[in-house]
C-alpha cells in the first residue's frame, strides 16, 4: 500500500486548500468524506469525482450514487467500489470533485506526493490547511438574492387587512380564506 498526498483547492475566492493524505487501497468514498470534513461541509448532498488531466478536463465519472444518467448504457462504478489506486496513472494525477449539484461546489484535486505508509497513522488525514473555507450554505444567499428579503426568516408575517380590501360579490358566501362551499359548485361537479 502507498500513501498519497493530494492538494484539494476549493473553487472559491477564498482560495482555501487542504492537503489530505489517503491510502492507495482506500475508496473514493473515504476521500469524499475526508474532503467534506476538511472543509467543514456537513450536508448529505450528492457528489462525484471526475478523473482529470493536466488541463483539468473532466474524464470518467466516479459518482457517490447511481443517478440513472449512465452514458452509453454503462453504469459507472460508485465511490464505495473504486479504490484510489484504480485511477492513478501518473505522478501528476488530477481529479475534479463536485459537491452539492444545486450549489455546485467544485474542488481541484492534485497529487502532490506519494510515499510508503507511516506506522500507526490513521488515514485519511489532513496534513496541511491553508485559508478559511467558505460556509457550505454561503451560496444559498446567491440563489435567493432578490427573491426573499431574509431566506432564513421564520414565523408569522404581519398583515394589516381591512374587510374592505377583499372584493366579494353581493350574495356570495365565502369562508375566511375566500373560498366558497361545495354547494356553490355547478351541477356537473355534484
C-alpha positions, 0 to 999 in steps of 0.5 A: 500500500502507498500513501498519497498526498493530494492538494484539494483547492476549493473553487472559491475566492477564498482560495482555501486548500487542504492537503489530505493524505489517503491510502492507495487501497482506500475508496473514493468514498473515504476521500469524499468524506475526508474532503467534506470534513476538511472543509467543514461541509456537513450536508448529505448532498450528492457528489462525484469525482471526475478523473482529470488531466493536466488541463483539468478536463473532466474524464470518467465519472466516479459518482457517490450514487447511481443517478440513472444518467449512465452514458452509453448504457454503462453504469459507472462504478460508485465511490464505495467500489473504486479504490484510489489506486484504480485511477492513478496513472501518473505522478501528476494525477488530477481529479475534479470533485463536485459537491452539492449539484444545486450549489455546485461546489467544485474542488481541484484535486492534485497529487502532490506526493506519494510515499510508503505508509507511516506506522500507526497513522490513521488515514485519511488525514489532513496534513496541511490547511491553508485559508478559511473555507467558505460556509457550505450554505454561503451560496444559498444567499446567491440563489435567493438574492432578490427573491426573499428579503431574509431566506432564513426568516421564520414565523408569522408575517404581519398583515394589516387587512381591512374587510374592505380590501377583499372584493366579494360579490353581493350574495356570495358566501365565502369562508375566511380564506375566500373560498366558497362551499361545495354547494356553490359548485355547478351541477356537473361537479355534484 
